[in-house]
Amino acid sequence: MRIEFNKKLLFLAPLSNFSDTGFRILSRRFGADLTYTGMISSYEIVNKNSIPFEILDEERPIAIQIFGNEPHIIEKTVKILGTIPDIIDLNFGCPSKSILESGNGGFLLLDLKKIKDLIKSAVYNSKVHVSVKIRSGYNKHNLNYLEIGKICEEEGVFFLTIHPRTVEMKYSGKVDLNITKELNRNLKIPIVHSGDIFNIVDLEKVLNETNCDGVMIGRGAIGNPWIFLDFKNYLFEGKIPQKKSLEKKIEIIIEHMEILLEHYTENYTIKQMKIHIPKYLKGYPGISRLNKLLNGVKSINELKNLLFNFRKL
Ligand SMILES: Cc1cc2nc3c(=O)[nH]c(=O)nc-3n(C[C@H](O)[C@H](O)[C@H](O)COP(=O)(O)O)c2cc1C
């Protein structure tokens, strides 16, 4: 399925642990134009000669995000992926300690030659479009986003996503919208902005100040996948989002759970819902009691009972 940047696009960001099939399908149902898997190791894909999950038609278009630091492994990975995803995304931004220590993710922002070789290998061997996701640089002394943008353009990358914080900043401070704007002004390929979009005020600010081609929503969509519908209604129909009732949220949680149950085991569904439910119900009076009770849940029926009795907790 093709992605076309003919209007402002709204993507569900790659979110390790959260990005399950249920979350992606719900986000699509609410209007996300593209969703991502959390990042997957290229070494793991090559070792297993496959990916550890199935892509459902309803999830498309979907990007599989990979990380790795060896061009020949990236070559093998994209060959194994073939046309399974609609887009293959390369991660050059992850700031987590273990990823940096293994020379992957954001660490690669220190090595432009390696980045170029990895991109080349992916684009040359991939049957689907390749996109790239970066931060603005490793730290404030190494803001090389424009050079990487040029490499992406030269090597045939489809679009570039920028999370305009440095790797060293992790999630502290603010995103620098001038960086997204500068990339957009200097490159011909589409630029997608990722970072700090939680409501329509943030959305409008990012679109107005950067003129980017699309935005990616991460933390703002966790426990809140209807953000895509709210944003689309606002952008294209001028409608102001309304708050969801608790009953409606519980209906959406059940929908999330049922998508997972249809395709995965009860154990996996429970594990994922234990991650998502506290986010969906954040801010309600019963939440700390619910969090305690969730720990002990062992079956879907117990999970449903907890949800239906949430108001009484
Ligand atoms: C829980 C969590 C998991 C994430 N996992 C990934 C990941 O696997 N790959 C990636 O490129 N970014 C990952 N990110 C970063 C997001 O995709 C996004 O760029 C960042 O959170 C900024 O956007 P936001 O302010 O909309 O959350 C993750 C972020 C969070 C909070």
The ligand as a Gaussian input file, in Angstrom:
#p B3LYP/6-31G(d) Opt

LIG

0 1
 C        7.935000       3.981000      25.238000
 C        8.644000       4.505000      24.030000
 C        9.189000       3.628000      23.107000
 C        9.854000       4.117000      21.967000
 N       10.355000       3.230000      21.060000
 C       10.925000       3.712000      19.916000
 C       11.392000       2.822000      18.921000
 O       11.311000       1.593000      19.017000
 N       11.943000       3.374000      17.797000
 C       12.046000       4.746000      17.618000
 O       12.529000       5.208000      16.590000
 N       11.609000       5.596000      18.561000
 C       11.048000       5.110000      19.678000
 N       10.563000       5.991000      20.603000
 C       10.605000       7.435000      20.299000
 C        9.292000       7.887000      19.638000
 O        9.062000       7.228000      18.422000
 C        9.269000       9.409000      19.395000
 O       10.224000       9.757000      18.447000
 C        9.532000      10.195000      20.682000
 O        8.816000       9.633000      21.782000
 C        9.133000      11.662000      20.533000
 O        7.789000      11.770000      20.168000
 P        6.580000      12.033000      21.219000
 O        6.919000      13.294000      21.950000
 O        5.386000      12.164000      20.302000
 O        6.525000      10.858000      22.129000
 C        9.961000       5.526000      21.757000
 C        9.419000       6.398000      22.696000
 C        8.758000       5.918000      23.812000
 C        8.158000       6.898000      24.791000

